[in-house]
Amino acid sequence: MDNPTMAFLLPPLLRSCKDVLFGNMPEIYDFHNNIFLHHLESCLEAPERVGCCFLEKREDFQMYEKYCQNKPQSESLWRQHAESLFFQVLCLSTASTINGIHFETFRGFPSAENVGGVITEF
C-alpha cells in the first residue's frame, strides 16, 4: 500500500493482506486499459472483428482464473472491514454512475473500472 494518502486509513490487520484484498486487479486493469482496449478500438470501423480480438487475446484472459480463485477471500475481507474508514473513503472516491448505474448497486464493491486507478497506486 504505497499511496500515503490512503495507506494510513487501512486497518492494521489488512496491511499485510494486499494480495488477498485486491488480488490481481491491477494486472487486469492494466491489460484492459493498455492492451485490450486498443484492440477493441481498432474495430470501430469493422465491428465484425471484435470476436477476433477476444480470440487473439484469449491466453491473456487466463489472468481471470487467479481473480476468480481469489474472489471469495477478497469479498470476505471487504465484508469484515466494510465499516473501516479506508473502505468508506474508497467507496466515496469511486462513487459515480456508469451508464446510469450507481456502483453502490453492486453490494458496495467498487467496479474494476473505477477502482483500477486507486488500486494501481497501492
Buried (B, 14 or more C-beta within 10 A) or exposed (E): BEBEEBBEBBBEEBEEBBEEBBBBBBBBBBBBBEEBEEBBEEBEEEEEBEEEBEEEBEEBEEBEEEBEEBEEBBEEBBEEBBEBEBBEBBBEBBEEEEEEEEBEEEEEBBBBBBBBEBBBBB
